[in-house]
């Protein structure tokens, strides 16, 4: 039994999971809830409620990402789509699982978008006795944190409320609670700060991961185009 097969053997039959599906001609991935069904590892099925699975729109040439809540750190696997049946079932085969470190890097992409940092607690005040806020831009983003730049140095000893505008087809702003991990002064008015998310909803994390997948596909297409021109 291979390690990958052993990993999916730990997933309970009929367990609810989340999947990110590639769409034909689309920039964004289709995110849906479904049920994991054991078959013959490394094969498995994903079962969808009636009308949920967009059968004609799925790009079976690309892999899907499945996230499973294991009661601790989520298990994330990449899988190929073997077949799409008419009764809302995807027949899948596992490609690989992703460790926490791999997942962090896989879902971390360069992204330039607006971020606003605000004081988290009402008793945290700036010099003028008012709750403070800073507007900056992200350098990169992942499901666990961001790297951002600000014109002023934000507090490094307190949690912060980050409002991040995701660079999707229809921009959407999410709000997370985070703490600073490190900072670097790039110039007199340029501070680069890394944040780790402390409190983020599953829905918002899914949105970030979906956004990262979109941006990765754009970068991959750009690399292919550049290579073809050489």
VENNOR-V351396 format. One line per field, one symbol per residue. psi: psi as a letter, one per 20 degrees, with the letter a starting at -180 (. if undefined). burial: b if it has 16 or more other ideal C-beta (glycine too) atoms within 10 Angstrom, else e. A space follows every 10 residues. Layout:
psi->???
burial->???
This chain:
psi->prhghhgihi pqqkpprqqo pqppjqhqqp pqqapppqdn pjqrqppqqp igomgiipni irqqppppoj jcpqppqpqq ogqoriklpp prppgrrprg gggghhjoqp porqpppqpg qhioqahjjq pqqppaqqgr qriiarprqq iqorpjjqqq opopoplrgn pppqpqprqp gqqpohahlo ppppqpphop qhghhhgggg ghhghghghg hggggghhi.
burial->eeeeeebbee beeeeebbbb bbeeebebbb bbebebbeee bbbbbbbbee eebeeeebbe eebbbbbbee eeebbbbebb beeeeeebbb bbbbeebbee eebeebbbbe bebebbbbbb eeeeeeeeee ebebebebbb bbbbbbbbbb eeebeeeebb bbebebbeee eeebebebeb eeeeeeeeee bebbbebeeb eeebbbbbbb bbbbbebeee eeeeeeeeee
